[in-house]
Every structure is written in structure tokens, then in C-alpha cells.
Amino acid sequence: MPIRRGLEYDSRPMARYFKSDNTAPAAPEMLEAIAAANHGYARGYGDDEWSTRLDERFSALFEKPVRVFPVSTGTAANTLALATWIPPYGAVLTHEEGHIVRDECGAPEFMTGGARLILMQGDGAKVTPQAIESALAANPTSVHTVQPRALSITQATELGTVYTPSEVQSLSNIAHARGLAVHMDGARFANAVASLGCTPAEITWRAGVDVLSFGATKNGALTAEAVVFFDPQRVADFEFRRKRAGHLLSKMRFVSAQLLAYLDNNLWLRLASRANSLAKRLGDAAGAALMHPVEANEVFVRIGESGAATLREKGFEFYDWGAVGSGEARLVVSWDQSEEDVSALSAALIDLRQKG
């Protein structure tokens, strides 16, 4: 089976994949959960025995009553969550490197009916309090301007860094003081929690987060994401929006069964912790080529175009990053990355460093 590389295919049989955690297979526990749910008949559209357990199970995880809504993609989770809080004349404050900016093809604007994304800067793809203050000052309340209604932050960020609970709290305080909801894009939420060593509650609602896009697909699930509302009273019309967007799954039991298995015995944290640990090894091997702290499962390195070519010649697959010709690359470690592949890439990075 050829391996996809950009828009072309690489037929090398020994290619080692560090392109994305989306390229990894589903974890055995996820497949077992699907198989276990695949018997007999069950009610559709979320009325099955697995889906009806989600609120209780996630409420225990987050230590407070929550509402949970399965969807099939992270884009749906992000954009439907935002659309519930933001009118068409509204705006979302977010980092210029945020996933909803770079990788969702205008879906936030589409799902909200036209709301604008107001972009901010910050080191490590992290929003700062100063950036929020400046963005709010530049968009005062007026009938002539879009109205900021939400702050969206990515945890872990698109550059592999994580927000601490105190950082999230500082951002949330400013947002709430101006009447903005706080949304957290948690496609790699497990990696962030594993890295911080905190509880899920400490990094979400206790720090001021109102709604979370809870990702599982990047960490071993098979098309399973969820939207978690920390105030059940603020769900508003989400269920209608989910149906209208085509994400009210008729056989939802197969997604819900995965989400339950994902949380059982801390599987989600065990998978993420392993990926984080292996990524840290790559970061250590990169040395001065490392561009950002390795705080989750992503590693960003500046190795030059020749260095990138050398790694590819050795069978490693990854994405070029940054501007064309920058010589920057992104390495992503998946939940099931082999120790052999990580050791080989670490050795290759050390070799580049010594020859450079």
C-alpha cells in the first residue's frame, strides 16, 4: 500500500511516519468497544444505552454536571460549539496559528452564519492577556463593528505548547469580564492533561472554560469527538445545530462506545503520556534545532532544506512547516509509534546536529 505524502504517494516500504497522529491506526480498545456494541438492536440518534451514559461518565471525569454531545470530526466539534455562542454579527478572538484559523476551511464562519475571526499573536501559538486587551480595544461595542462574543484557545496548541491552569484562568477572567464565552479546542486535550499532570477540571471549567471540544481521534479513536458544555443550562440550541449540520449520527452507539472505552482505566491518558514521552526524546535529540518546548506530542525543528531531504532519504515522513524554504519541519508522535522508529529518528537528528 503506497504511503501518502502531500498530494503524491511514496512507495517506499520502510517509510516511518511522523506526519500526524491522524495517520495512526485505532487503538485495540476502541475496536473492541465497537465490536462489543455491535450486537442486537439499539435505539438511534443518541437514545442508545452507550450514549445515554456519556453525561454521567464525563460528569465524573470533570467533577461537575456536564452535557456531552458526540460528533464525528474535530471541525464539527469546534464550529458547532462556537456557533451556539456566537451570532452572525459576532466575532471570535483566537490565535493566528489556531486550528480554526489554519485548518478548517472557513467552517467557523460558515457554521456561525458569518461571524468573524479576530486574530492575535503570542509566542508558542499561545494567546496572551495583553493580546486580548488589544483586540478588544480595537473592536469596541458599536453598531458598525462585529461584536466579540467568544475567545477560542487551543490546548495543546498548534505548536505543541500547553496552557497552564493559571494561564487559562487569566485569559478567562478577561474574556468573562467583557461578556465573552471561552471555548477550548481540545483535539489534543489528552496530551495537554498528561503533560500538565493536572485534573481535567483544573484546566477547563475551574479555569473559566465554558465549552470544550474533546478530541479522541488523534489519540487512538476511530472518528470520535465530543462537545462538552460545563453549564448544562447554556446548551441552548446546540442539538438543533448538530442535526442541521449533519452530525446527529443515527448509529451513535459506535461513537459513544469508543468515548466510554477511551475514559475507562485512564486509557486516554496512558496513550497520550506515551506519545508525549517519545516526543520528548525527539526534542532532546534535536538540540539547538528545536524551535519550541516539547510539551505534548509535537516537535518543531529547524533543520534546513538539506536536513529535511536527508531525513526523507532515510525513510522518515513528516510535514514541512513555516514559510517555503524556511527549513522548518513538524514531527508528530502517535500513540502507537514504535520505539524503533523513535530511536532511529533520534539518531538521525543527532547526526544532523553533529554534521551541522
Secondary structure, DSSP 8 states (H G I E B T S, - for coil): --EEETTEEE--TT-EE-S-GGGS---HHHHHHHHHH-SS---STT-STTGGGHHHHHHHHHTS--EEEEES-HHHHHHHHHHHH--TTEEEEEETT-HHHHSSTTHHHHHHTS-EEEEE--GGG---HHHHHHHHHHS-S-TTS-EEEEEEEESS-TTS----HHHHHHHHHHHHHTT-EEEEEETTHHHHHHHHT--TTTTTGGGT--EEEEE-GGGT-SS-EEEEESSGGG-TTHHHHHHHTT---TTTHHHHHHHHHHHGGGHHHHHHHHHHHHHHHHHHHHGGGB-S---SSEEEEE-HHHHHHHHHHTTEE-EEESSTTS-EEEEE--TT--HHHHHHHHHHHHHHHHH-
